[in-house]
Amino acid sequence: MSEPVPHLLIVDDDERIRGLLRKFLLRHGFLVSVARDAGHARRLLAGLQFDLVVLDVMMPGEDGVSLTRAIRADLATPILLLTAKGETEDRIKGLEAGADDYLPKPFEPKELLLRINAILRRMPEADPDSALPKMLQLGPVRYDMERAELLHGQEIIRLTATETQLMRIFTEHLGEPVSRARLVEELGRDRGQAQERAVDVQITRLRRKIEADPKQPRYLQTVRGEGYMLAPD
């Protein structure tokens, strides 16, 4: 039986940094979700189990130290803080709040990878009987993020290769709109209105497999002017 894939949560208000870190860590074999702020991170943490949180300290609204303290009140999930270079006070506050390690910005992605792997090696082995599955609940339908399987009860709902790619993209941006242009890019297609319309068709087909009423979607939502968003229970 293969080892479970570690699931990381990246929390950073900078969209470019979120995207770069997500792609880098995906290439190195991790399952990755992203959050744009503390509120978004709280929603993801309430519904999913993560193996490690990579958390920027300097964010608008609730900062990373406050969020670290809140996470630690309920969860033992390891936390790696990203701090501004030279901000010793932030590092001390973060460690006192319960962070496991910190990495000053700017940093080399390879160093981040080494820090993540070092933290994960220090974590005790999870009891397989008590570990929560990495599942998204979509009403009567469930999506297994590790196996990339859509389930209704014990029945596997067959997904096409493109639908599987779309679910991967949406699970990496839970609760966050993804533009049609971004979906085209992530799917590796040539840009253009024709491809965006083709994405609309794929979304319609995917909704038929997820939604009780595909014409009034509850889970795979259209966000006017922004794109599509997956919003699990």
Buried (B, 14 or more C-beta within 10 A) or exposed (E): EEEBBBBBBBBBBEEEBBBBBBEBBBEEEBBBBBBBBBEBBBBBBEEBBBBBBBBBBBBEEBBBBBBBBBBBEEBEBBBBBBBEEEBEEBBEBBBEBBBBBBBBEEEEBEEBBEBBBEBBEEBEEEEEEEEEEBBBEBEEBBBBBEEBBBBBEEEEBEBEEBBBBBBBBBBBBBBBBBBBBBBBBBBEBEEEEEBBEBBBEBBEBBBEBBBEEBEEBBBBBBEEEEBBBBBBE
